[in-house]
Amino acid sequence: MCGAYALQGLKILDFTRVYSGPYCTMLLADLGADVIKVEAVGHGDDTRSFYPIKNGESGYFTYLNRSKRSITLNLKSEEGKRIALELIQWADVVVENFSAGTIKKLGLGYEEARKVNPKIVYASISGFGQSGPYSRKAAYDAVAQAMGGMTYLTGYPEGEPVKVGPAISDAATGVHTAVAILAALHYRARTGEGQYIDMAMMDTVFSMLENSVPIMTMLGENPQRIGNANPGSAPYNMYHTSDGSVFIATANDSLFTRLINVMGQPDLIQDPRFNSNPNRKLHEKEIDPIVEQWTLQHTTAEVEAMLDEVGVPVASAKSVAQLVDDPQLQHRNMLIEQEVPGVGVVKYPGNPLKLQLTPPDTSRRAPMLGEHTDEILKELLHYDEEQIQQLRTQKAI
Amino acid sequence: MCGAYALQGLKILDFTRVYSGPYCTMLLADLGADVIKVEAVGHGDDTRSFYPIKNGESGYFTYLNRSKRSITLNLKSEEGKRIALELIQWADVVVENFSAGTIKKLGLGYEEARKVNPKIVYASISGFGQSGPYSRKAAYDAVAQAMGGMTYLTGYPEGEPVKVGPAISDAATGVHTAVAILAALHYRARTGEGQYIDMAMMDTVFSMLENSVPIMTMLGENPQRIGNANPGSAPYNMYHTSDGSVFIATANDSLFTRLINVMGQPDLIQDPRFNSNPNRKLHEKEIDPIVEQWTLQHTTAEVEAMLDEVGVPVASAKSVAQLVDDPQLQHRNMLIEQEVPGVGVVKYPGNPLKLQLTPPDTSRRAPMLGEHTDEILKELLHYDEEQIQQLRTQKAI
C-alpha cells in the first residue's frame, strides 16, 4: 500500500462469523478500517473448516477475512467478556451476526456496549431481525432467499423454484450493513451520537426484488419465474450454440434489426409477427427458434464476437474456471493473489469498491487464528506479558 | 418525519436512470440526503414507461425514486449543460450510470466536474467499468449476471444455467456504490479531497460468488450449479409437500436428529449411511426420498410449523402475493404505502437500512417528471421567473 486509506482511523470490533458480517467488514477493512475480528478460543470462525480446504486452511475463510486482525476470546468467561468490553471502549463500531438475542445473553449487547462507550455505532445482522414473529426462526442463506421472495422468482416456469447458487442474501446483507454503518458514522460526526442498527437478511432480499412488488400491488398480478426470458421483450433469452449456449438480449427495434442483419435475415422486421417489440414478445415461441437455428450454427465465442461488434447485448454464462483468467477482471484488479501460509499463492476476487484516489488495499492476507491476540492486548489494552500468560492459562484467550 | 436524518445536509446530484443508480440514491435519499434527479426533457427516466404501469404511472419508477426531487434538463443544450455544472458546484456527490464514456462526451465527466468543484465525489456505474477490453460492451443486468459468474452457478445440475429472476446485479452494484460514496465522503471530511469512483456490475457480481473462486484456485475444481442442494450437507433441499414444496436444511447431526424425531423415524441416525453429515451427503439420493415421503404427507404450512418448533431451518419459497401481507415484513416496516397521483395508494418494499435513532424516511413519494425544476432553479441557483420561462421556451428544461 502506497496511497492513503479512505477509512483510515476507523476502528471496528468484529464479532461476526461465516459470510454476511465478514463480507461487510472485509469491504471496510480493505478501505483501511482497523478491523479486529473476535474468534472463539480453539476453533475460531466456523468457516475456518469450510470447503474448500487445503493443507488445513480454508479458502472460504481466507477470502473473506483478509485485511483484518484476529484475537481469540472466550466470551463466556469473565475475563474474556471484560476484554471484549475494553475493546468496545476502543472501537467506533461493533458488528455482530449471532442469532438474534445471543450477544445480549453474553452481556455484550448494545445496551451494555453503550454503557462503556456511549458513542458506539453497533450493528446486528440476523435472518429476520431482533424482534417480530420470525425473529427466533433458524436462518441459513437459503432460508432467507426463500422467505424474502428471491427463490420463487428464480428458475424456469415449467420447473421448480431454485435458489441463487452463491449465498447472495448473506453478501447483500453484508454490503447493506456497510452502508448503514457509514451513514450512522456520518450522523455521529455531526452530532456526537452513536446508535443501534438492526439488519435482517429477509429485509435485504425483499428489497432487491426489482419491480416485483409494485407488479403485485399496482396490478394485482403475482410475478412468476420466467427463466432467462424478459417479461416485456423478445428475442431475449439463452440460446443453444454448437458448443454450449449464449444469452442474447434485444429490447427494442434497433437492437433486433442489428441482430437479424448479423443473422443474414434482415427481412424478419417486415414480418407482422416480428415488426415491434410487443409483437415479438407475443410471438416469442416463434422468434426464439429462428434465433436458435442461427446460434446453433456457430460457437458461443463466434456469436459473442459477432454481436459485440454491432452492440447487441450478448453474453455467455461464464464459469469460474473461465473467470479466474478473465482479461476484464484482470484489468479491473478484481483478481488478486495472496500467500496462504502452508498453501502457497491463492487467487481471490478483489474489492469492487473502485475509489480511484484511495483504492482498496487487498495485500494483507487473512489472519491465522488468534494471530494478533498478544499484539492487541499489549498495544491497545496495555496488558503485560504476565497477565497475558495468565489469561492463556485460564483459557480466556 | 419526526426524528433526525442520518445524512442530513448531504447533497447528491443524480444523473442515474433505470435501476442500479436509482437504487443507490434511494437508499441514501431515505436517510435524508438531498437527492436531485436530473431527467431528460419530455420523457425522463426510461423506467417511467416500464412495467408495471397504471393510469400512466410506472410502479418501477415510483418504487425506486421516492424521497428524491426531479429536475428536467436537456444536457445536449448549452443552457442545460450550464445548469448541470451549476448543480455540480452545489453538490457534494455526483452519481451517473450512462454507458461508459457517455457523460464525458456530454462535457460533464469527472474532469469537467472537478474544475467547477474540486472537492466533488463523483461515482460512475457501468457494466464493465470505464476502461479495459469489455468497457464498450453493451450491458444489461442479465449480461452482467452471466459475465460475472452468477448465472452459471444458478439452476439445476441436469438443466441449463438460469439467471437470478430479479435484476440483482443492478441492485447489488447500487448498494456497493453507496458504500464507496460514503467511504469517499469519510476521506473527504478528513482531508478535504474529493475523488472519482469507477464501479462495474461485473465486478460486483464476481465479488458475490461466495467460496466459488477459492474452490477453483485452491483445489482446481470448477464449481457447478446444484439446484437447491448444498455442496457439503444432506438432507438439504427443496422437497414436495401435499400442496407445494418446502425447503429443509440440516447441516449437522443435531439438526438431522431433530428432523427425524419430528418425522417419527429416530432410528435413521443409526443407519450407517446416515450417521454423519459426510455419510448423508454421500447417500443424498437415498435420504432425500425418505424425507420427501414424509413431507408429501403434509402441507407446506404444516411442515414449516413442525420444524420451526424444533429449530430446524425450514422455509417455503414465498411468492410476492404472500409477502405483501407478511407479518414479519410488516413488523419490520418493510411494507410501506405511498400515494401515487392518479393511481391511489401503492405498497412498496421499505428501506432495509434499519438505523434505530435515525430511521430511513419512506414517506416522500417519487417526483412527477420535472416536478421540482422551478423550485431548484429558484432556490438553489437563484434564477428568476423570466429566465426560467426563457429556458423552457428553449427546451433546455
Interface residues (C-beta under 8 A of the other chain):
Chain A: A4 Y5 A6 L7 Q8 G9 L10 Y19 L27 L28 L31 F50 Y51 P52 K54 G59 Y60 T62 Y63 F128 G129 S131 G132 P133 Y134 S135 K137 A138 A139 Y140 A142 V143 A146 M147 G148 G149 M150 T151 Y152 L153 T154 G155 Y156 G159 E160 P161 V162 K163 V164 G165 P166 A167 I168 D170 A171 A172 V175 H176 A178 V179 A180 L182 A183 A184 L185 H186 Y187 A189 R190 T191 E193 Q195 Y196 I197 D198 M199 A200 M202 D203 T204 F206 S207 M208 L209 E210 N211 S212 V213 P214 I215 M216 T217 M218 L219 E221 N222 P223 R225 I226 G227 N228 N230 P231 G232 Y236 M238 S245 F247 A249 A251 D308 G311 V312 P313 V314 A315 S316 A317 K318 S319 V320 A321 L323 V324 P327 Q328 L329 H331 R332 M334 V343 V346 K347 Y348 P349 G350 N351 P352 L353 K354 L355 Q356 L357 T358
Chain B: A4 Y5 A6 L7 Q8 G9 L10 Y19 L27 L28 L31 F50 Y51 P52 K54 G59 Y60 T62 Y63 F128 G129 S131 G132 P133 Y134 S135 K137 A138 A139 Y140 A142 V143 A144 A146 M147 G148 G149 M150 T151 Y152 L153 T154 G155 Y156 G159 E160 P161 V162 K163 V164 G165 P166 A167 I168 D170 A171 A172 T173 V175 H176 A178 V179 A180 L182 A183 A184 L185 H186 Y187 A189 R190 T191 E193 Q195 Y196 I197 D198 M199 A200 M202 D203 T204 F206 S207 M208 L209 E210 N211 S212 V213 P214 I215 M216 T217 M218 L219 E221 N222 P223 R225 I226 G227 N228 N230 P231 G232 Y236 M238 S245 F247 A249 A251 D308 G311 V312 P313 V314 A315 S316 A317 K318 S319 V320 A321 L323 V324 P327 Q328 L329 H331 R332 M334 V340 V343 V346 K347 Y348 P349 G350 N351 P352 L353 K354 L355 Q356 L357 T358
